[in-house]
Amino acid sequence: MKFSFELNKDVSAALQKIKNDIDHTGGKFNGNEKSGAFEGQGIKGSYNINGKIVNITIVQKPPLIKDDKIKSEIINYFGG
């Protein structure tokens, strides 16, 4: 699953919040202001940022969670 969205907040602030939230829930986050990877709650993926556009690739997800739900949650995490 792949999707993109426009980031509506500071990249550094968004990434720090995401890292804290993912770490707090026992997940893994490794990345910077250009690209990275994340894993948690059965979801595994990567991102790259080009200007204000965030490109997300999900490579693993629980079968019962709909793509739209995952997309919504990730956009919410990034503040897009």
C-alpha positions in Angstrom: 0.0 0.0 0.0 1.4 3.4 -1.0 0.0 6.9 -0.5 1.2 10.5 -0.2 0.0 13.7 1.5 1.0 17.2 2.3 2.6 17.9 5.6 1.0 20.9 7.4 3.5 21.3 10.2 7.3 21.5 10.8 9.0 18.3 9.7 11.3 18.1 12.8 8.4 18.6 15.2 6.3 16.0 13.4 9.0 13.4 13.4 9.8 14.0 17.1 6.2 13.5 18.0 5.9 10.3 15.9 9.1 8.9 17.4 7.9 9.5 20.9 4.5 8.1 20.2 5.8 5.0 18.5 8.5 4.4 21.2 5.9 4.8 23.9 3.7 2.0 22.4 6.6 -0.4 22.0 7.2 0.2 18.3 10.3 1.1 16.4 11.1 4.3 14.6 14.3 5.1 12.7 14.5 8.1 10.5 15.3 11.7 9.7 13.8 14.6 7.8 14.3 12.9 4.5 13.4 9.2 5.0 13.0 6.4 7.5 11.1 3.3 8.7 8.6 2.5 11.4 7.1 -0.6 12.9 4.4 -1.1 15.5 1.1 -2.7 16.3 1.5 -5.1 13.3 2.2 -2.3 10.8 5.5 -1.9 9.2 6.4 0.7 6.6 8.7 3.5 5.4 8.5 7.1 4.5 10.3 9.7 2.5 9.8 13.4 2.5 10.3 15.7 -0.4 9.6 19.3 0.6 6.2 19.2 2.2 5.1 15.9 0.5 5.3 12.8 2.6 5.3 9.5 0.7 4.4 6.4 2.7 4.8 2.7 1.8 3.2 0.1 4.0 4.8 -3.3 3.6 3.0 -5.2 6.4 -0.3 -4.8 8.1 -2.8 -6.8 10.1 -5.3 -8.3 7.6 -8.4 -7.1 9.5 -7.4 -3.4 9.5 -8.7 -1.5 6.4 -6.2 0.5 4.4 -8.3 3.7 4.9 -7.9 3.3 8.7 -4.1 2.9 8.5 -3.9 5.9 6.1 -5.9 8.1 8.3 -3.9 7.2 11.4 -0.6 7.8 9.7 -1.6 11.1 8.3 -2.8 12.0 11.8 0.6 11.0 13.3 2.4 13.3 10.8 -0.1 16.1 11.3 -0.8 16.2 7.6 
